[in-house]
Amino acid sequence: MKIIEEAKKIEEEIIRWRRDLHKFPELGLDLPKTAHYVMEALNEMNIPYNNGIAQSGIVALIEGKKNEKGKKKTLGIRADMDGLPIKEKTGLSFSSDNNNMHACGHDGHTAILLGAAKLLKKHEKEFYGNVKLIFQPGEEGPGGAKPMIEEQALENPRVDRMLGLHINTVIDEIPNGGIGIAKGPMMASADWFTLRIQGKGSHGAAPHAGVDPVTITAQVISALQTIVSRETKPMNANVITIGKINGGEAFNAIPDEIVMEGTVRTIEKKDQKFIRTRMEEMIHGICKGMRGDFHLEYTDGYPALVNDYDFTELIHRSAAKIIGDDKIHEIKKPVTMGGEDMAFFLEEVPGTYFFLGARDEGLEEQYPHHNARYIFDEGVLWKGSAIFVQSTLDYLNNPKGY
C-alpha cells in the first residue's frame, strides 16, 4: 500500500510531465527538446545520468545498497521517447503544434519512468542493487535500442534484467488500469523489403514485343502468400504483407519496372529465416520463368519480443500487489504482429515487457495507435510507475534473484 499511496501523491506531476512532452513530439534519434526536458527532471531529482547515447538517449543510475556479499544486481527499466510524423487532430488543450504527434503513447511511457525514478530515488536506501533508467529515442524508426546497446547502455554496471511497458488501448482483453503480460513470445519480428521487378516496356496493344512486369508482379504477390498458407505450420503466426506498389505512367503502355514494398512478421527465428529464403527462391523462379528479372532488398528489422518466463512470474506477482490479480490478463499467444525494438534489449538481457491498459472509456469512439485522433486515459499512468517501483523492490531485494 505504501507504493500505491506514494504513486498517487505524484499523479498530477506524472500527468504534467506527459502533457508537457506531448506538446513537442520529436522524431527518430534526434530529440533535443525531449532529452533536455528529461534531463532537467532528473537534475531536479538529483539523479546522475549520461546523455547523448544513440544521439538523444539518456541512461540514469540510482544506486542502492550492497548485499551482505558486497554484490549488486542491476535492473534496467526502459521508456521510449519519440513521436510520429502525424498531424494531431485530437483537440486536446495540450495538442502538438509542430506537425508531429505522440500518437503511440511514448510521452506517457517517458512520464511513467520519470515517476518511477522519483519514487525509487526516495527509496534508494531500501533496496540492494542498482536501477538503470533507460530513456530511448527512435523506437518508431530507425530503432534506438540497438545503437544504445552498442554504445554500452547495458554496461558499467552490467544490467542483469530488463523491464518495460507499452500503453494499450486496442486489446479488449486488457482492462483499463490492468496489464497484459506474456511468459514467452509476445510480439513479432518486423522485417521489410523492397522488390524491383524488371521487364521490358512496350505498347499496351503489343504485349508480345515486351516483358510485362505488371503480370509478373501479380504472380509474385499471389505466390508469396502461399509461403505462409502452405509452407509454414498453420499454428505459427506469420504474415507477409505488400503495402506499396508503384509502376507505369500510361494506361496503354507496359512499363519497364514495378517496385513494391512490404513487411514480413514472424514469431520464431526459424520461420523468419525460412520465409526470407523462400521469398528469394519463388521470386527468382517466377521472374525467370516469365522472362523478367528482379532485385530484392531485404532488411532484418526488430527481432521478435520474447519475455523471460521466471522474471515475468515475478513481475506478475509485483503488479498484483498494485492493481490486483483480477486486473492481470495473461497473454497465452501473441495478440499482435506489431514489432517493438525493446526486443533488442531482451535478446541481450532476460526481461519482461507488458501492456498497460489505458483505454479511455469516456470516449464515443476509440482510435488506435498511430491515428491522428489517438487518446489514452492519463489516469492509469501512476499505476505504471507503481508497478515499476514494486517490481524493482521485489527483484533487487530477493536474495534468490527472483
C-alpha positions as CSV (number, residue, x, y, z in Angstrom):
1,M,0.0,0.0,0.0
2,K,2.9,2.3,0.6
3,I,4.0,2.4,-3.0
4,I,0.4,2.9,-4.2
5,E,-0.1,5.8,-1.9
6,E,3.2,7.4,-2.9
7,A,2.5,7.0,-6.6
8,K,-1.0,8.5,-6.2
9,K,0.6,11.5,-4.5
10,I,2.7,12.3,-7.6
11,E,0.0,11.5,-10.1
12,E,-0.6,15.1,-11.0
13,E,3.2,15.6,-11.6
14,I,3.3,12.5,-13.8
15,I,0.4,13.8,-15.9
16,R,2.0,17.2,-16.1
17,W,5.2,15.6,-17.5
18,R,3.2,13.7,-20.0
19,R,1.3,16.8,-21.2
20,D,4.4,18.9,-21.4
21,L,6.1,16.2,-23.6
22,H,3.0,15.8,-25.7
23,K,3.3,19.4,-26.9
24,F,6.6,19.0,-28.7
25,P,7.0,15.4,-30.1
26,E,10.2,14.8,-32.0
27,L,11.2,12.1,-34.5
28,G,13.8,9.3,-34.7
29,L,17.0,9.6,-32.9
30,D,17.1,13.5,-32.9
31,L,15.1,14.5,-29.8
32,P,16.9,17.6,-28.4
33,K,13.9,19.2,-26.6
34,T,12.6,15.9,-25.3
35,A,16.1,14.9,-24.0
36,H,16.6,18.3,-22.4
37,Y,13.2,18.1,-20.6
38,V,14.0,14.6,-19.2
39,M,17.5,15.7,-18.1
40,E,16.0,18.8,-16.3
41,A,13.6,16.5,-14.5
42,L,16.4,14.1,-13.5
43,N,18.5,17.1,-12.3
44,E,15.7,18.2,-10.0
45,M,15.6,14.6,-8.6
46,N,19.4,14.7,-8.1
47,I,19.8,11.5,-10.3
48,P,23.1,11.3,-12.2
49,Y,22.9,10.3,-15.9
50,N,24.8,10.0,-19.2
51,N,23.3,11.6,-22.3
52,G,24.0,11.6,-26.0
53,I,23.7,7.8,-26.3
54,A,22.4,6.9,-29.7
55,Q,22.3,10.7,-30.3
56,S,19.5,11.6,-27.8
57,G,19.3,8.6,-25.4
58,I,19.8,9.0,-21.7
59,V,20.9,6.5,-19.1
60,A,20.4,7.4,-15.5
61,L,21.6,5.4,-12.5
62,I,20.1,5.1,-9.0
63,E,22.5,3.2,-6.7
64,G,21.1,1.2,-3.8
65,K,22.8,-0.8,-1.1
66,K,25.2,-3.7,-1.5
67,N,24.1,-7.1,-0.2
68,E,25.9,-9.0,2.6
69,K,28.4,-10.3,0.0
70,G,29.1,-6.8,-1.3
71,K,27.5,-7.5,-4.6
72,K,24.8,-5.6,-6.5
73,K,22.3,-6.7,-9.1
74,T,21.2,-4.1,-11.7
75,L,17.7,-3.7,-13.1
76,G,17.2,-1.8,-16.3
77,I,13.9,0.0,-16.9
78,R,13.3,1.4,-20.4
79,A,11.0,4.0,-21.9
80,D,10.9,5.2,-25.5
81,M,10.6,8.9,-26.1
82,D,9.9,9.6,-29.8
83,G,6.8,10.5,-31.7
84,L,5.4,10.1,-35.2
85,P,5.1,12.4,-38.3
86,I,1.4,12.7,-37.9
87,K,-0.6,16.0,-37.7
88,E,-2.6,15.8,-34.5
89,K,-6.4,16.0,-34.6
90,T,-7.4,15.2,-31.0
91,G,-8.5,18.7,-30.0
92,L,-6.7,18.3,-26.6
93,S,-5.8,21.5,-24.9
94,F,-2.1,20.4,-24.9
95,S,-2.0,19.2,-28.5
96,S,1.2,19.3,-30.5
97,D,1.5,22.2,-32.9
98,N,4.7,21.1,-34.7
99,N,3.1,18.7,-37.2
100,N,4.3,15.7,-35.3
101,M,2.3,13.7,-32.7
102,H,2.8,11.4,-29.8
103,A,0.3,9.0,-31.4
104,C,1.6,5.9,-29.7
105,G,1.8,6.9,-26.1
106,H,5.6,7.3,-25.8
107,D,5.0,10.6,-23.9
108,G,3.2,8.5,-21.4
109,H,6.0,6.0,-21.2
110,T,8.5,8.7,-20.5
111,A,6.3,10.2,-17.8
112,I,5.8,6.8,-16.2
113,L,9.6,6.2,-16.0
114,L,10.1,9.7,-14.5
115,G,7.5,8.9,-11.9
116,A,9.2,5.7,-11.1
117,A,12.6,7.5,-10.9
118,K,11.3,10.0,-8.4
119,L,9.9,7.2,-6.1
120,L,13.0,5.0,-6.5
121,K,15.3,7.8,-5.6
122,K,13.3,8.3,-2.5
123,H,13.7,4.7,-1.5
124,E,17.3,4.2,-2.7
125,K,18.4,3.1,0.8
126,E,15.8,0.4,0.9
127,F,16.9,-1.9,-1.9
128,Y,20.0,-3.9,-2.7
129,G,21.4,-3.1,-6.1
130,N,21.1,-0.6,-8.9
131,V,18.4,0.7,-11.2
132,K,19.3,2.0,-14.7
133,L,16.7,4.3,-16.2
134,I,17.0,4.0,-20.0
135,F,15.3,6.8,-22.0
136,Q,15.4,5.6,-25.6
137,P,15.0,7.5,-28.9
138,G,14.0,6.1,-32.2
139,E,11.6,3.3,-31.4
140,E,9.3,4.2,-34.3
141,G,12.4,4.2,-36.5
142,P,15.2,3.8,-37.3
143,G,15.5,2.0,-34.0
144,G,17.3,3.3,-30.9
145,A,17.6,0.2,-28.7
146,K,20.3,-1.5,-30.8
147,P,22.6,1.6,-31.0
148,M,22.2,2.2,-27.3
149,I,23.3,-1.3,-26.6
150,E,26.3,-0.9,-29.0
151,E,27.2,2.3,-27.1
152,Q,27.3,0.4,-23.8
153,A,24.0,1.4,-22.3
154,L,23.7,-2.0,-20.6
155,E,27.3,-1.9,-19.1
156,N,29.0,-0.2,-16.2
157,P,27.3,-1.6,-14.3
158,R,26.0,-4.5,-16.3
159,V,22.2,-4.9,-16.4
160,D,21.0,-8.2,-15.2
161,R,17.3,-7.9,-16.0
162,M,15.2,-5.5,-18.2
163,L,11.7,-4.2,-17.7
164,G,9.5,-2.1,-20.0
165,L,5.8,-1.4,-20.9
166,H,3.6,-0.1,-23.6
167,I,0.3,1.8,-23.1
168,N,-2.5,-0.2,-24.7
169,T,-5.9,0.9,-26.0
170,V,-6.7,-1.7,-28.6
171,I,-6.5,-5.1,-26.9
172,D,-10.0,-5.6,-25.5
173,E,-9.0,-8.3,-23.0
174,I,-6.7,-5.9,-21.1
175,P,-8.9,-3.8,-18.8
176,N,-8.4,-0.1,-18.1
177,G,-5.7,0.1,-15.4
178,G,-4.8,-3.5,-15.8
179,I,-2.0,-5.1,-17.6
180,G,-1.4,-7.8,-20.3
181,I,1.6,-10.0,-19.8
182,A,3.1,-13.0,-21.6
183,K,5.5,-15.6,-20.4
184,G,7.4,-16.2,-23.6
185,P,6.7,-14.7,-27.1
186,M,4.7,-11.5,-27.1
187,M,5.3,-9.6,-30.3
188,A,6.6,-10.3,-33.8
189,S,9.8,-9.6,-35.6
190,A,9.4,-6.8,-38.1
191,D,11.4,-7.1,-41.3
192,W,10.8,-5.1,-44.5
193,F,11.7,-5.4,-48.1
194,T,11.8,-3.6,-51.5
195,L,11.3,-5.6,-54.6
196,R,12.0,-4.4,-58.1
197,I,10.6,-6.5,-60.8
198,Q,12.2,-5.7,-64.2
199,G,10.6,-6.3,-67.6
200,K,10.8,-4.6,-71.0
201,G,8.4,-1.8,-71.8
202,S,6.2,-1.9,-74.9
203,H,2.9,-0.7,-76.3
204,G,-0.1,-2.0,-74.4
205,A,-1.6,-3.2,-77.7
206,A,1.6,-5.3,-78.4
207,P,2.5,-7.1,-75.2
208,H,4.4,-9.7,-77.1
209,A,7.0,-7.1,-78.0
210,G,8.0,-6.6,-74.4
211,V,8.1,-8.3,-71.0
212,D,5.2,-7.3,-68.8
213,P,6.4,-6.6,-65.1
214,V,2.8,-6.0,-64.1
215,T,1.8,-9.5,-64.9
216,I,4.9,-10.9,-63.2
217,T,4.1,-8.8,-60.1
218,A,0.6,-10.2,-59.9
219,Q,2.0,-13.8,-60.0
220,V,4.7,-12.9,-57.4
221,I,2.1,-11.4,-54.9
222,S,-0.1,-14.5,-55.2
223,A,2.8,-16.9,-54.8
224,L,4.3,-15.1,-51.8
225,Q,1.1,-15.6,-49.8
226,T,1.4,-19.4,-50.3
227,I,4.6,-19.4,-48.2
228,V,2.5,-18.6,-45.1
229,S,-0.6,-20.6,-46.1
230,R,1.2,-23.7,-47.4
231,E,4.8,-23.8,-46.3
232,T,4.8,-22.8,-42.6
233,K,3.0,-24.5,-39.8
234,P,-0.6,-23.3,-39.5
235,M,-0.2,-23.0,-35.7
236,N,2.7,-20.5,-36.2
237,A,1.9,-16.8,-36.6
238,N,3.4,-15.4,-39.8
239,V,2.5,-12.5,-42.1
240,I,3.7,-11.3,-45.5
241,T,2.1,-8.0,-46.5
242,I,2.7,-6.0,-49.6
243,G,1.9,-2.4,-48.6
244,K,3.0,-0.4,-51.6
245,I,3.2,-0.8,-55.4
246,N,4.4,1.7,-57.9
247,G,4.9,1.5,-61.6
248,G,3.7,2.6,-65.0
249,E,3.0,6.0,-66.5
250,A,0.2,5.5,-69.1
251,F,-2.8,3.3,-69.4
252,N,-1.7,1.9,-72.8
253,A,1.9,1.3,-72.1
254,I,3.7,-1.6,-70.5
255,P,6.4,-0.2,-68.1
256,D,9.9,-1.4,-67.7
257,E,9.7,-1.9,-63.9
258,I,7.4,-2.3,-61.0
259,V,8.5,-1.5,-57.4
260,M,6.8,-2.9,-54.4
261,E,7.4,-2.7,-50.7
262,G,6.3,-4.9,-47.9
263,T,6.8,-6.3,-44.5
264,V,7.4,-9.8,-43.0
265,R,6.3,-10.6,-39.4
266,T,7.2,-13.8,-37.6
267,I,7.5,-15.1,-34.0
268,E,10.0,-17.9,-34.5
269,K,13.5,-17.3,-35.8
270,K,13.4,-20.4,-38.0
271,D,10.3,-19.1,-39.7
272,Q,11.9,-15.7,-40.2
273,K,14.9,-17.3,-41.9
274,F,12.8,-19.8,-43.9
275,I,10.4,-17.1,-45.3
276,R,13.3,-14.9,-46.4
277,T,14.9,-17.8,-48.3
278,R,11.7,-19.0,-49.9
279,M,10.8,-15.5,-51.0
280,E,14.0,-15.2,-52.9
281,E,13.5,-18.7,-54.5
282,M,9.9,-18.0,-55.5
283,I,10.6,-14.5,-56.9
284,H,13.6,-15.9,-58.9
285,G,11.6,-18.8,-60.3
286,I,8.6,-16.6,-61.4
287,C,10.6,-13.8,-62.8
288,K,13.0,-16.0,-64.8
289,G,10.1,-18.2,-66.0
290,M,8.3,-15.1,-67.3
291,R,11.4,-13.7,-69.0
292,G,11.9,-10.9,-66.4
293,D,14.4,-10.1,-63.7
294,F,14.4,-8.7,-60.2
295,H,16.3,-7.1,-57.4
296,L,15.2,-7.9,-53.8
297,E,16.5,-5.7,-50.9
298,Y,15.5,-7.4,-47.7
299,T,16.2,-5.8,-44.3
300,D,16.1,-7.6,-40.9
301,G,14.2,-5.3,-38.6
302,Y,13.3,-5.7,-34.9
303,P,13.5,-9.2,-33.7
304,A,10.6,-11.0,-32.0
305,L,9.9,-9.9,-28.5
306,V,10.2,-12.8,-26.1
307,N,9.8,-12.4,-22.3
308,D,11.8,-14.4,-19.8
309,Y,9.4,-16.9,-18.0
310,D,10.8,-16.7,-14.4
311,F,11.3,-12.9,-14.4
312,T,7.8,-12.4,-15.8
313,E,6.4,-14.6,-13.0
314,L,8.0,-12.1,-10.5
315,I,6.6,-9.1,-12.4
316,H,3.1,-10.7,-12.4
317,R,3.3,-11.0,-8.6
318,S,4.6,-7.5,-8.2
319,A,1.9,-6.0,-10.4
320,A,-0.8,-7.9,-8.5
321,K,0.3,-6.0,-5.3
322,I,-0.5,-2.7,-7.1
323,I,-3.6,-3.5,-9.2
324,G,-4.9,-6.8,-8.0
325,D,-4.6,-10.2,-9.7
326,D,-8.0,-9.8,-11.3
327,K,-6.6,-6.9,-13.4
328,I,-3.9,-9.0,-14.9
329,H,-4.6,-10.7,-18.3
330,E,-2.1,-13.4,-19.1
331,I,-1.4,-13.5,-22.9
332,K,-1.1,-17.1,-23.9
333,K,-0.3,-16.3,-27.6
334,P,0.9,-13.1,-29.2
335,V,-2.1,-10.8,-29.7
336,T,-0.4,-8.5,-32.2
337,M,2.1,-9.0,-35.0
338,G,3.4,-5.5,-34.4
339,G,7.1,-5.0,-33.8
340,E,8.9,-3.4,-30.9
341,D,12.6,-2.7,-30.5
342,M,12.6,-3.4,-26.8
343,A,13.2,-6.9,-28.3
344,F,16.9,-6.0,-28.8
345,F,17.3,-5.4,-25.1
346,L,15.5,-8.7,-24.3
347,E,17.9,-10.5,-26.6
348,E,20.8,-9.2,-24.6
349,V,19.3,-9.5,-21.1
350,P,16.4,-11.6,-19.7
351,G,13.4,-9.4,-19.0
352,T,9.7,-8.6,-19.3
353,Y,7.6,-6.2,-21.4
354,F,4.0,-5.7,-20.7
355,F,0.9,-3.8,-21.9
356,L,-0.7,-1.2,-19.6
357,G,-4.5,-0.9,-20.3
358,A,-5.3,2.8,-20.9
359,R,-8.5,2.8,-22.9
360,D,-10.5,6.0,-22.2
361,E,-14.0,4.6,-21.7
362,G,-15.4,8.1,-21.8
363,L,-14.7,8.5,-25.5
364,E,-17.5,7.9,-28.0
365,E,-15.1,6.3,-30.4
366,Q,-11.7,4.6,-29.7
367,Y,-8.9,5.4,-32.2
368,P,-5.9,3.0,-32.4
369,H,-2.2,3.8,-32.0
370,H,-0.7,5.8,-34.9
371,N,-4.0,7.5,-35.5
372,A,-4.2,11.4,-35.6
373,R,-7.1,11.2,-33.0
374,Y,-5.4,8.7,-30.7
375,I,-6.1,9.4,-27.0
376,F,-5.4,7.3,-23.9
377,D,-6.6,7.6,-20.3
378,E,-4.0,9.5,-18.2
379,G,-5.5,8.2,-15.0
380,V,-3.5,4.9,-15.3
381,L,0.0,6.5,-15.6
382,W,0.6,6.3,-11.9
383,K,-0.1,2.6,-11.9
384,G,2.7,2.1,-14.5
385,S,5.1,4.0,-12.2
386,A,4.0,2.0,-9.2
387,I,4.4,-1.4,-10.9
388,F,7.9,-0.4,-12.0
389,V,8.8,0.6,-8.4
390,Q,7.2,-2.5,-6.8
391,S,8.9,-4.8,-9.3
392,T,12.2,-3.2,-8.6
393,L,11.9,-3.7,-4.9
394,D,10.8,-7.3,-5.3
395,Y,13.6,-8.2,-7.7
396,L,16.5,-6.4,-6.0
397,N,15.6,-7.4,-2.5
398,N,15.1,-11.1,-3.3
399,P,18.2,-13.0,-2.3
400,K,17.5,-15.8,-4.8
401,G,17.3,-13.3,-7.7
402,Y,13.5,-13.8,-8.0
